Structures are given as structure tokens and as C-alpha cells.
Amino acid sequence: MQTRIHRRFVFTPAGEQALPLQVESVGFNPGQEEIVRPSGYPLYHWIQTVEGEGLLTVGQSDYLLPPNSGMLLFPDEAHLYRAESSTWNTLYLTFGGPAAAEIVQAFGIRESAFFSWEPNAGLPDLLWAMLERLEAGEDAFGLDASSDTYRFVGLLSKFGALHHNKAITRNLEKLQPLLKWMDDHLANPEVGLADFGAVLGVSGRHLNSLFRETFGIAPYAYFLQVRLRKAKELLAASRGSTVSEIAAATGFRDPSHFVATFRKAAGMTPDQFRKLH
């Protein structure tokens, strides 16, 4: 993979029928210049650091972007960014589409946000693969890029951390075995709070403190989010599965309870979500 040559792919409009999630551009900049946008950018704009460091200002807040971190900027959000090191190489992605706002919010991202992640999270790999496919002419209509962008936003939600401090990093290290256990046992409707504490060998009170300090919610509320996230993946990918089957696969005993919980969290029913995606 070349990382020293400027690489950029820009889609041209292809008729009036837009994809629900439409990629405008994706690229690599091996010497990011200073950008000042008092009126923001008209689409969702992702920028991340490949090498070096940059400083991004949104409103009155400054964010330092070292490697393995990036920022998702919402449309029309005033911002500026510049290099904070002699070299600042970036990857970027801009996207919109009639369902972009619903998709971003469905993954729990409701405002411009800073993200950081572990080196093996796969986020940069997905953008590089998207760029290379586009350069090879393998995605003329942008269908794969649209799908990849959906996956990318999902990975941000799953692997990115909206906070960047040492206390949360330590908590995540402690919680990692339980988070993996949750992924492996989300289909079991018998799972309860006692199981969570047993996995880590800690009291329920201590576990609750860890989750609230790290994610801002209680352990079982987080587990419910894991189930709903998996349900969204299945709804988007498995056209042959019924809502009842997906409810059972994600640990809901009662399909009606699944539909009500999903609607409360996503603002739409599972069938509406499936049609949207």
C-alpha cells in the first residue's frame, strides 16, 4: 500500500436516483494543508490521522488528532484543521444521501464527535480497501462504497471510543473480556446481571461503576445496545430472515417486545429499518 502519493476519488452524480447512503469522495492526503470552513461542509465529513498529528477546532473546542483517531463532522458545522507536526497524513471520507442522517443516528452518533480506537480495529483498512477498489474501476456506480460507508459508521460505533482519557482506557482493558463474552452470548435470553459480574469476578456495584464511567449507561443497558446493534446488522444483511427469527437470534423471547424495544431505540420499526437499508 502506497502512503506517500496523494490519492483521491470523487463520484460524479449518476442520475436522479440517489443511493440511501451516497459517497461523494474518499482519499488520502500525504501532507494535509490547513482548511478553514466558517460555514462547514455540506455533507458528513470524516478525517483521520495516518501519520503525524493535526489540530481540529469545532466551535470553541480543540481536538488533537494523533494516529488511530479521527473526527466525524456533521454537515454545515463550522470547523478548521491544520497540522501540528512536520508531517500530517490523513484519510478522509465525505458522504450524504437521503438516509444518511437516519443511518448515522441509528448508530448512536448524534453530533460531530472525536473517535479513537485500538490499532487492530480495522477502520483504516476499510477506507484503504474502498479507495483501492474505486481506483481500479471496480465500483462505477458507488454501490460497494455505499455499503462500505455503512460498515465504517458501524465500526466507529462498535470500536471507536467517544472519549479519550486514561481512566476510560484502563476501564476498557478491564471490561474487554466481558464485552467479548456479551458478543458471544447475546442470543441467550437467560443472560442476566449476575452473569456479567461472574465473568469478571467483580461485584455488581463495581461493574455498574465501570460501565457508567466508561459508557455512561448501566451494564444491562449496554448489553441491550449490543443486541440491537446485531439486530440491525441482521435486518440489513438477511432478507430471508423474519423479524421473529431475528428477535430470537438476538436474545428476545417475545417478537412484540423486540419490535417495541427496537422502535424506542431506533425511532422506527425493524421492518422500516430493513426497507431503509
Secondary structure, 3 states (H helix, E strand, C coil): CCCCCCEEEECCCCCCCCCCCEEEEEEEECCCCCEEECCCCCCEEEEEEEEEEEEEEECCEEEEECCCEEEEECCCCCEEEEEEEEEEEEEEEEEECCCHHHHHHHCCCCCCEEEECCCCCCHHHHHHHHHHHHHCCCCCCCHHHHHHHHHHHHHHHHHCECCCCHHHHHHHHHHHHHHHHHHHHCCCCCCCHHHHHHHHCCCHHHHHHHHHHHHCCCHHHHHHHHHHHHHHHHHHHCCCCCHHHHHHHCCCCCHHHHHHHHHHHHCCCHHHHHHHC
